[in-house]
Amino acid sequence: MVIDEIAIEVKASENVDDRDMKGLRALKEERLLKNCIVVSREKHIRKVGGITILPWCDFITARNTACHRTPKKSLYFFDRVTG
């Protein structure tokens, strides 16, 4: 999904690797996007080559506080990632 200058890709993987981010890297190289985000089943937020990998729960709590994690950290991080 591409929204304005943000691309969001959802993966069922618990370990996102370079192969999983091939499409987003190609879009990022075109410089059409400010932010690329992979939403996955990973446990921790991390950034690889300018692509942010978010656990699904952190992604959801960025817009909805119904998750079991504390939303403050997720909201702050999501706002920083998306500008």
NORHU-V132426 format. One record per residue. N is the residue number from 1. RES is the residue in one small letter. OMEGA is omega in degrees with one decimal (none if undefined). Layout:
# NORHU-V132426
{{N RES OMEGA} {N RES OMEGA}}
This chain:
# NORHU-V132426
{{1 m 176.8} {2 v 179.9} {3 i -176.1} {4 d -177.0} {5 e -179.6} {6 i 174.5} {7 a 179.1} {8 i 177.7} {9 e -178.9} {10 v 179.5} {11 k 177.4} {12 a -174.8} {13 s 171.8} {14 e 178.6} {15 n 178.9} {16 v 178.5} {17 d -176.2} {18 d 179.8} {19 r -179.5} {20 d -175.5} {21 m -176.2} {22 k -178.8} {23 g 179.2} {24 l 177.4} {25 r 178.9} {26 a 177.8} {27 l -179.6} {28 k 178.4} {29 e 177.3} {30 e 179.4} {31 r 176.6} {32 l -173.7} {33 l 173.9} {34 k -174.8} {35 n 173.9} {36 c -176.7} {37 i 171.7} {38 v 176.0} {39 v -174.4} {40 s 178.4} {41 r 177.3} {42 e -175.4} {43 k -173.1} {44 h 175.2} {45 i 174.9} {46 r 179.8} {47 k -179.3} {48 v 177.1} {49 g 179.5} {50 g 178.0} {51 i -179.5} {52 t 176.6} {53 i -177.5} {54 l 169.1} {55 p -177.1} {56 w -177.5} {57 c 177.3} {58 d 177.7} {59 f 179.8} {60 i -178.0} {61 t 176.4} {62 a 179.7} {63 r -175.4} {64 n -175.1} {65 t -176.9} {66 a -177.9} {67 c -176.5} {68 h 179.3} {69 r 177.5} {70 t -174.4} {71 p -174.9} {72 k -178.7} {73 k -178.7} {74 s 179.7} {75 l -179.6} {76 y -179.0} {77 f -179.1} {78 f 178.1} {79 d 177.9} {80 r -178.9} {81 v -175.4} {82 t 175.4} {83 g none}}
